[in-house]
């Protein structure tokens, strides 16, 4: 029934940069991360229901189960998530508002229960919860603190506690989940046995009396779920916040975020786009660690890697695109914090790991990506160009020196970067995108060197960048397909080669691999790849109107376009998660069209993105190739970043329209 956390796209997310919460479209809590947005995940299950006591006792009507139905939305693009649930057969309407306090690690769940019947009724609010603290079923205790009427579960130094002030307890029961003592079944019947403490794999059910509710009357109550490092701290925190009403905190939280969002550019002619633009800014802030500046790709939803390698990590490249969008939208402080995070976690040889936890620790990896070095260096310069922040320049200059030296040390005799994992992390190759990113990184580093007065470095890095540019034009253009190649000198396994032949991939059949044993080197990878757009945006190897780009854009659109759902795929023969079109690649193409002055085409892509967002306005990584709509990984920070950039580009508000 529950607790095996299979991959699921959330309906909404909320948070404050320390606590991150994902919520299903039914209003059920899905994930709870604390004290960082990427670790640890503490939620096993948390469900809420209504039980009628009078006129006739009933079992619990759990809000997440049919036949309840409803809708969900964000309040004015702030992370206040409002979920409506209605059940006609029992004549009840529930409005649930979920939000995390901006300055306190407390999830507030505000309920407004309306009696739609023509009878006076006595109702209880019921909660069943089981926390998997630190993602472990061991060494926890759950207990009810009767003096404060607070249910607490802890493991070592993580204490999670919930309370509903102002309403008396109607019953409680703790037990061990997935055993005969699990309180879920008894609570569903309305039975609470009063056990107040359980060791290991604890679960609890607790009910509060709402009292008599007249026909048409609405009763409001608020549940506070707090996290802290000790019992005293969590009880103090609950006492602090529960002294004020849920309505007060809702107004305060919405006001905090509305002030943060105010006075940002909008696109008046496309009202729905304004909403998703503002929500995208909110999402990027929620997905950023407020203490370190590291940002995750998406809230983790597949921790067991059943369908992917995980998303709840900080990739330096993804973080750069997030910082780029924030910088362009005027949020320079947030962008600066990411770049300072990147400088702190950089390896001593000048490289970056594939990905990190947002506290700076290394995350699980399957190889380095040299393009990330170029991307971060390019981002350093972009931020400095916008802000002229000399203190920032001095702070990231040592990182720039290390990164540029690493890039120079890892160039091949053909003038291109050495083979490595490409942008999509499934190709070991001298990729065109990586070459573009490194060109951009060295060009940016040279501009920073000029600003700081390091003339020799400026000249050295500029020469290297120009060499890479010439090598791209010499080695990576494919006249047969009128498009740049995905890359050259691709390393493949014997198994990959056989699979490609079975799929009848023309690019493989044209290039007989060389090598021995189980590893081969394919001289050319001529598959069309949307990452080629990086040649123009953001790294500007070529101008948007260059004849080679004209041909490349036409080929990408023709080969990678999806005729059923719209959008463009990542590359030919992409079969990840079924081979869907990607939101970020399609928005990327829209940016190129805007830079080329093709605004009608760009607006069509913009509207496509809006049409394929979730009902709450969240943007996924992928769009279902048959029916449209979100298919995988949501909300994806990179998708939201690309939407922000296209929104601004359609207004002519991007800073890098002219080549610098």
N, C-alpha and C positions, 0 to 999 in steps of 0.2 A: 504493500500500500504506500510506502513512504521510505524516506531516509537513505535509499541508495541514490546518491546525488548524480543522476544522469544529466548529460548536457541538455540545457534548456535555455531558450532565449528569454530574458526577463521582459516584463512589460514596462518597467520603470526602474530608475536608480536614484538614490539620494545619498547625501553624505556631507562631510565637512572637511575632507582632506586628511582625517585620521580614521574616522569611522566611515565605512562604505557599506551600503545596504542595497541589495537588489530585491525587487518585488515582482511577483507574478501578476499577470493581468487580472487575476481574481482578487488581488489584494493580499495574497498569502506571502509571507516573508520567504525568500529563497536563499539568500546568502547574507552573512554578517561578518565583515572584516574589521579587525581592530587589534592593536593600536595603529597599524598601518593599513593602507587601502588595499594592499596585496597580501598581507599576512598578519595574523592567521585568520582562517575562516572558522567560525565557531558554531554555526547553526546546523542542527540536525533537522528539527521541524518546529514550526511555530504557527499554530492555527487558532482562529477565533470563531466563536459561534454564539448564538442566542438560544436560550432555553426559556420556554414558557412554563411558569409555575401555576398561574391561574388565568382563566377559569378552569382549564383542564391541563394537568401536567403533561409535558411532552419531553422527548429526548432532545438532544442538542441539534440545532440546525447550523451546521458548520458553513461559514460564509463562502468558502472556496469550492463547495460542492454544488452540482446541479440539484434542484432546478433554479438556484440563484443565478441571476444574470445581471449585467450592468456594463459600465464603461469606466475608462480611466483616463485622466489627463493631468498635465502639470498646471499649477496655478501661476499664470502670467509668466511662464517660462522659468520660474524659480524651481528649486528642487523640493517643492511642496507637492506631493503626489496625492491626488484626490481620486478615490475609487468609490463608485456607486455600486451597491448591490441591492437588488430587489428580488423578492420572492412573492409572487401573487397568491399562491395557494395558502400561504400563512399570513398574508397581508402585512408584510414588513418591508421597510426601506431603511438601508443603512448607508450613511456617508462616512467614509473612513479617510482621514488625512494623515499621511505619513511624512515625516521630515526629521532630519537630524539637526540639532541645535548648532548654530555656527561656531560657538565658542565652548561648547560642552559636549562631551561624548555621550549623548543621550538621544536615543530614538524616541520620538513622540508619536503616539498613535491616538489620534483624536477621533472618537466615534460619536455620531449623531444618529440615534435610533428613533424612527418614526413609526407609530402604530397606525397602520392604514385600515384597520378593521373598525367596526361600529361598536366594539365592546371595550370596556376597561380591561386591561391585561396587566399581570405582574410578570416581569421578565428579569432574567439574569444574564450577565455577560460571562462567557466561559472562555478560558484560554488553556490550551494544551501546548506544552513546550518541552523540548529536549535539546540541550546544547551539546555540541561535539567540540568541546573546548580544545583549542590548539590542534584541531583536526584529529583528536585522539579519543577513544572510548575508555581510556584508563585513568585512574587516579582522581576522579572528580567526586564531588558531593553536591547533592541538591537538598535544600532544606527551606523550611518556612520560618522566617523570623516573626513570631507572633506579636511581639511588642510593636513592630512597625508595619505588620501585615505585608511583608515583602518576601517574595519568592527569590531565593538566591541559589545560583549554581556556580561552583568555583573549581578550578584546577590550578594548583600552584599559585601564581600571582595574577591570575585572570579571574575576576569576579564579575558575573553578569547578574543583574537584579532587576525585577520588575515590580511595579506597584500601581494601583489605581486609587488615588486619594479621594476621599469624600464619600465612599460607598462601602458598606460593611461586607465582610466576607460571607458568602453563602455556603462555602465548602472548599475543601482542599484535599489533595491526595498526592503523595510522591511514590515512585517505584522505579524499578529497573526496566528500561525500554526493551522491547522485543522478548519479554518473558511473561509468564502468567501474572506477574505483579505490575506490568505496565498499566498506568492509570488511564490510557486512552479509551479502552472499551467501557469501563465503568463510568467514566465521565460522560461519554456519549449517551449513556442511558440516564444520566443525572445522578449517579452514585459517586459520592466522595467519602472515602473511608477514614480520612483524617491522619494518615501516616505523614509525619512531618519531616522525615529525613531519610535519604537513601544514599548508599555508597556505590560508586562506579556505574557508568552508563545511566545516569539519573534522568528521570522524566517527571514532570509535574503537571497536575491539572488543578486549576483554581477558578473559583466563580465568585462574582460580586452581585449583590442585590441592586437592581435598578429601581425596584419599587413599582407602584402602580402607575401605568401610563394610560391616559385617557385617549379616546378616539381622536386621531389627528394630531395628538401631542408628540413632541420630539424631546427625547431625553439625551443629554450630552454627558459623556464621561471620557476621561483621558487616561491612557496607559503610558507609563514612562519605563523605558528599558535602558538601563545605564550600564556602562562598563568602567571598571577601575581596577587598581592593582591590590586592593585589600578590602575587607569587609567594612572597615571604618570609612574608607574613602568612598566606596560605592553608596553607603547609606547617607553619608554627608551630601553627596552629589544629588541623590534622590530628594533629600529634604530641601535642598537649595532650589531645585527646579519645580518640585511639586507644590510649593507654596503659592504658585501662580497658575492660572488656568491654562488649559490647552489652547483656548482662543487667543490668550495673550501671547503665548509662544509662537503660535501660527502667524500672527500679525508681525511679531518681531522678526521671525525667520524670513518671511516673505519680504519684509522691508529691507533687511540686510542684503538680500540678493538683488532686489530691485534697484537699490542704490549702486550696487556693483555693476549692474547692467546699464545704468542710465547713460544717456548721451552718446550712444554708439551708433555708427552708420546704419541706416536701414534702406530698404529698396521699396519706395512708396508704391510703385506700380504693381508689386507682387506681394499682397498682404500676407499670405500663408508663408512665403519665404522669410518675412521678417520674424515670424514666430520661430521657425526652425533655426534661423541665424542666431537669435538670442538663446535658444535652448542649446545650440551647439557650443556657444561660449560657456554656458553653465556646465555642460557635460565635461568639457576640457578641464575646467577648474575642479570638478568633483573627482576626476580621474588623476589628479595631481596630488602628491604627498605634500601637505602644507609645510612640513618641517624641512624637507630636503629638496623639493623642486622636481623630483623624479616623477614621471608620468607613465601610467600603464597603458597598454594597447587597448584593453577592454577588461571589465570585471571578469575574474576567472569563473568559468562555467564548466570546464572540463578538467578537473584536477587530476583525474586518473589517466589522462591522455588517451581516451577511448576513440577520439576522432581527430585529434590534432596534438600539437606539442604544448598547448596551453597559451593563454593570452594575458594572464595577470602579471605581466613583467614589463620592464622598461627597456625598449630597444632604443639606443641612441638615435638611430635614423628616424623612427616614428616620433620620438620626442622632438627632433628638430622640426618636423612638419607641424607638430602641435605648437611649438614655440614660434614658428614662422607665422602661423595663423593668428596667434595671440598678439604678436608684434604688429602685424598689419592692421589688426583691429584696435590697436592702441593700448594693449595690456602689456606694457614693457616690463613692469616689475615681475610678472609671472613668467615671461619669456626669459628674463635675466636669471631667474632662479633655476630654470632648467639648465641653462648653459653653465652656470656655476656648479650644479650637480655633475654635469658631464666632465668638467675639468677635474673635479675631486676624484671621480672614480676611474679616470683614465689609467691605463697600464703604464708602467715605467718605460716601455719601449715605444710609447706613443700611440698604440692601438687601443681599441675598446673591445671588451667582451661582446659577444652576440647580444646578450641581454642581462639585466640586473633586477634584483629586487629594489624597491624604491628607497630602502635604507642604505643602498650602495653595495650590498653583498652580491656576489656572483649568483646568477640564476642558472638552472639547467641549460645546457648548450649542446649543439652539434657542430660547431665550427665558427670561426671568425668571419666577418664580412668587411672587407676593406672599404667598401662604399660608405660605411658608416663613418669612417675617419674623414673622408672628404665631405660628407654631409654636415658633420658637426663644425668643421672648420669654416665651411661656407656659411653656416648659421651664425657663428661668432661674428663674422664680418657683417652679415646682414643686420644683426642687432646693433652693432656699433654704428653702422651707416645711418640707421634710423635715430639713434639716441645721442650719438657723439659722447658717450659716457666714458670718460678717460679712466675713471676708477675701474670700470669693467674691463677696459682694454688691458690695463696693467694686470688685472687678476687672471685673465685668460691667456696672456701672452706666453707664459711658460708652457701651457698646454698646446698652444699653436706651434711653438718651436718643436715640441716632441712629435706632434701629429704630422707636421710637414716633413720632418726628417724620416718618419716611418714611411710615408708615401714615397719619398724619393728612393728609399732603400728597397722598395718592393715594386719597382718597375722592371718589366722584362726588356730584353734586347729589342723587341719590336716596338717599344715605346708605350705599350699598354700595361696596365696593372697586372701583376702576377695572377694566375688562376686562383679562384676562391669561390665561396658561396655567393651566389648572385642575390639580387634584391628579394626574390621569392623563396630563397633558402632551399631550393631543390635542384640546383644546378651548380656544379663545380666547374668554373669556366672563366675565361677572360671576357667578361660581359661588357656590353656597350654601356649599360646603365652605370656600372662601377667606374668605367673610364670617364663618363660624363661627370659623375659625382667627384671624382678625384681632380678632374680639370677644375670644377667649381671650387673645390676645397683649396687647391693651390692658388687659384686666382684670388680667392678671398683672403688667404693667408698673406699673399703678396701685398694686397691693399692694406692689410693691418700693419705689415712691416713698413710700408710707406708712412703710415700715420704715426708710427712709433719712432721713425728715423733709422730703421735698420735697412740701409740701402742695399747692401750685399745680399741679404736674404730676399728682399723684394725682387731683385734681378734674377737670382737663382730660381726662385719659385715661379716667376713669370715665364722664364725660359722653359722650365719643366712642363708647365701647363700648356704652353704652345706646342711643345713636342707631342704631348698627349692628344691635343686637338688634331694635329696633322696625322697622327697614327690612326685616330678614329676614321678620318676621311680616307686614309690609304687602305686600311685593313678591314673595315667593318661595313662598308657599303656593299650592297648586293644588287647589281644592275639587273639581274634576272627577275627579281621580285620588286624592283623599284622601291626598296626599303632597306634600312639598316638591318644587319643581322642581329640576332639575340646575343651572339658572341662567337668567339673562336676558341679552339683548343679545349674542348669540353671533355672532362674525365667522366667515364661511365663504366658501370659494371657490365659483365657479360649478361646478367639477368635483365638489366635495363635495355640493353641493345636488342635482345630477343623480343622483349615486350614491345619495343618501338616498331620492330619489323612486323609483328603481329597486328599492330594498329595501322600498318601501312603508312607510317609517317614518311612522307617524301623526303623531308630534310635528312633523315637518317639513311635512306636508300641511296641518296646522292653522295654520301660521304662514307666511304669504307673506313671503318675504324682501324687504327694501328695500335699495337701493343701486345702484351703477353699475359697469360694466365687469366685472371678474372677482371682486370682493369684495362680499359681501352681509352684511347684519345681520339675523339671525333674532331677533325680539323675545323669544320664549320657547323654552326647551329643556325640554320636559316629560318627557323620558326619565327613567325611574327610575334612580337612581344610589346605589350602596352607600355612597359618600362622605358621604351625608346623615347617616350614623351619627355623624359628627363633631359634629353639633349637640348630642349628649349626651356622647359620649366622644371626646376628653378635654376638650373646650372648654366644655361645660356651658352652652350657650346656653339650653337647656330641660332640665327635669328628666326623668328616665327614665320617670316615669309621666304626663307631660303628655298630654292627649288627642290633640294633634297628633302626638306621638311614637308613641302607640299606633297611630294610623292609618298612620303612615309605616313602622313596623316591619312591620305586617301586609302592606302593599303591597310592600315590598322582598322579604319572604319569598315572597310569592305570585308576583311577576313575575320575580325574579332567581334563584329557586331552581332547581336542576338536578335533574330527576326521575330521571335515570339514575345519575349518579355522586355525587349529593349536592352540598352546598356551594352558594354563591351566586356569581353572576357580578358583574363590576364594575358594569356598567350595561347598559341595553337596547341591543341591536344591537352590542355590543362584538365585534369580529372580530379583535382582536390575537392572534396565534398560534393562530388557529382559534376563538377565543371560548370559553375554558374557564372553569369556576369558579375562583376565587382562594382560596388558603389564608388570606391575611391578612384578606380581607373577611369570610370565613365566621367566623373567630375574632373579628373585630370585632363581628359580630352576636351571637356568644356572650357577649361582654362586656356588651353592652346587655341581653341577657336576664338576666344575673347581677345587674346593677344594678337591674333591674326585679323581682328576686326570683323569676324563672322558672328555677330552678336545674336542674330536670330537662331542660328544653330546652337549657340551656347545657351540661350534661354530655353530651347527645347530640352536640352540636357538638364538644366536646372529644374524644370517642371517634372521631368522624369524622376529625378531624385526625390522631390517632394511626394510624388505619387507612390514611391516605393519605400517610403519611411514607415515606421511602425505607427499604430494609431496614436501613440503619445508623442510622435515626432522624432523618435530615435532612429539613427542611421546604422544599418548593418554593414558588415564587411561584404557580404554577398547577397544577391537578389535571386530568388528562385527562377530558374531558367525557363520554366513552363508557365507558371501562374503569376509571377511577379511577387513582390513583397519580401520581407526579410527572410533570409535562409540560413545565416550563420554569423556568429560573433557580433553581439550588439549590447550596448552601443560601442562602435569602434571609433576610437579617438581620431585615427587618421582620416576616416570618412568624414567625421564632423569638421576636421581641420580643412579638408578640401572643399567642403560646402561653404565654410566661412570665406575661403579665398575666392571661390567663384562668385559668391554673393558680392564681395567687394569689387572684384574685377568687372562685373557687369555695371558697376557705377563709375568705373574708371578710377578707383581709389587704391590700386596696388602701387607700391612705391617703386617697383623694379620694371615698370613698363619700358623705360629707356635703359639700354645697356650701359652699365657703368664701367 
